[in-house]
Amino acid sequence: LLSTMPLGFRGDGGAQQMEMYPPFFRSVFLFVMLVGDSGVGKTCLLVRFKDGAFLAGSFISTVGIDFRNKVLNIDALKVKLQIWDTAGQERFRSVTHAYYRDAHALLLLYDVTNKASFDNIKAWLTEIHEYAQQDVVLMLLGNKADVAHERVVKREEGEKLAKVFGVPFMETSAKSGLNVELAFTAVAKELKHRSTKEPDDPKFQLQDYVNKEMKSAGCCHS
Ligand SMILES: Nc1nc2c(ncn2[C@@H]2O[C@H](COP(=O)(O)OP(=O)(O)OP(=O)(O)O)[C@@H](O)[C@H]2O)c(=O)[nH]1
């Protein structure tokens, strides 16, 4: 029963509520939403994270929205992620708009082999600004980093765009698994920090955290 108890993260309410329980009973429920153009790999990223597998073969576009749950342990806290996989196709936009407001974190994807999906990031950020909560945790992901020969967006271009908009960034691959777990863990950590931090605690720096984790895994970043 206790493990299914949703504890809010927004505002002081969530933090106060968390203090009511000893550490081993603590559990929080977070909503993470995947957004980006059709075909960038949102469903594959989620399947890789949830099942550790890659969905090879024909591409089946998501209709409207799909949900999956996964539990993470973040610093001895049980974090239950409900992940919303949205349809990238324009015709489902009105359905997905309705979900932004309740999302705690957004993973915004483009495809490094598709320039249009990268160029559309600005439009996605405008949409996020319009529909999501102001304090939503946001991270930009350049997906399909495993594809060397068809790459048209350099990692540096992704980093530059992310810097311009002040958004944390890294490249991922649903196919190889590169940084997939890290993307979800990082946003969960940021939300956990916000919820439990004392007034004098230093701010959690999401970009620093992912850079450090990638470095210790021997992975790719400048
Ligand atoms: N090489 C490679 N292919 C990928 C990767 N991620 C996804 N794909 C392929 O890209 C295609 C689209 O993937 P999806 O996950 O269905 O894309 P989506 O963003 O969910 O698309 P919508 O549901 O239409 O919004 C599929 O053919 C996948 O096999 C990746 O990291 N690397």
The ligand as an SDF file (V2000), in Angstrom:
LIG
                    3D

 32 34  0  0  0  0  0  0  0  0999 V2000
   19.5060    3.2870  -35.8250 N   0  0  0  0  0  0  0  0  0  0  0  0
   18.5820    3.6660  -34.9680 C   0  0  0  0  0  0  0  0  0  0  0  0
   17.2840    3.5960  -35.3220 N   0  0  0  0  0  0  0  0  0  0  0  0
   16.3550    3.9930  -34.4150 C   0  0  0  0  0  0  0  0  0  0  0  0
   16.7060    4.4650  -33.1220 C   0  0  0  0  0  0  0  0  0  0  0  0
   15.5670    4.7770  -32.4550 N   0  0  0  0  0  0  0  0  0  0  0  0
   14.5700    4.5170  -33.3060 C   0  0  0  0  0  0  0  0  0  0  0  0
   15.0250    4.0380  -34.4850 N   0  0  0  0  0  0  0  0  0  0  0  0
   14.2190    3.6780  -35.6790 C   0  0  0  0  0  0  0  0  0  0  0  0
   13.4820    4.8320  -36.0440 O   0  0  0  0  0  0  0  0  0  0  0  0
   12.1590    4.4880  -36.4430 C   0  0  0  0  0  0  0  0  0  0  0  0
   11.1350    5.2930  -35.6480 C   0  0  0  0  0  0  0  0  0  0  0  0
   11.2070    4.9350  -34.2750 O   0  0  0  0  0  0  0  0  0  0  0  0
    9.9740    5.1830  -33.2590 P   0  0  0  0  0  0  0  0  0  0  0  0
   10.4930    4.9410  -31.8910 O   0  0  0  0  0  0  0  0  0  0  0  0
    8.7710    4.4080  -33.6560 O   0  0  0  0  0  0  0  0  0  0  0  0
    9.7040    6.7370  -33.5200 O   0  0  0  0  0  0  0  0  0  0  0  0
    8.6870    7.7160  -32.7340 P   0  0  0  0  0  0  0  0  0  0  0  0
    9.4170    8.9600  -32.4180 O   0  0  0  0  0  0  0  0  0  0  0  0
    8.0590    7.0070  -31.5860 O   0  0  0  0  0  0  0  0  0  0  0  0
    7.6020    8.0210  -33.8640 O   0  0  0  0  0  0  0  0  0  0  0  0
    6.0400    8.4930  -33.6760 P   0  0  0  0  0  0  0  0  0  0  0  0
    5.3640    7.4410  -32.8730 O   0  0  0  0  0  0  0  0  0  0  0  0
    5.4850    8.5760  -35.0770 O   0  0  0  0  0  0  0  0  0  0  0  0
    6.0620    9.8310  -33.0280 O   0  0  0  0  0  0  0  0  0  0  0  0
   12.0360    2.9680  -36.2830 C   0  0  0  0  0  0  0  0  0  0  0  0
   12.2270    2.3630  -37.5580 O   0  0  0  0  0  0  0  0  0  0  0  0
   13.1700    2.6000  -35.3550 C   0  0  0  0  0  0  0  0  0  0  0  0
   13.6730    1.3010  -35.5780 O   0  0  0  0  0  0  0  0  0  0  0  0
   18.0900    4.5150  -32.7740 C   0  0  0  0  0  0  0  0  0  0  0  0
   18.5250    4.9230  -31.6830 O   0  0  0  0  0  0  0  0  0  0  0  0
   18.9760    4.1120  -33.7430 N   0  0  0  0  0  0  0  0  0  0  0  0
  1  2  1  0
  2  3  2  0
  2 32  1  0
  3  4  1  0
  4  5  2  0
  4  8  1  0
  5  6  1  0
  5 30  1  0
  6  7  2  0
  7  8  1  0
  8  9  1  0
  9 10  1  0
  9 28  1  0
 10 11  1  0
 11 12  1  0
 11 26  1  0
 12 13  1  0
 13 14  1  0
 14 15  2  0
 14 16  1  0
 14 17  1  0
 17 18  1  0
 18 19  2  0
 18 20  1  0
 18 21  1  0
 21 22  1  0
 22 23  2  0
 22 24  1  0
 22 25  1  0
 26 27  1  0
 26 28  1  0
 28 29  1  0
 30 31  2  0
 30 32  1  0
M  END
$$$$
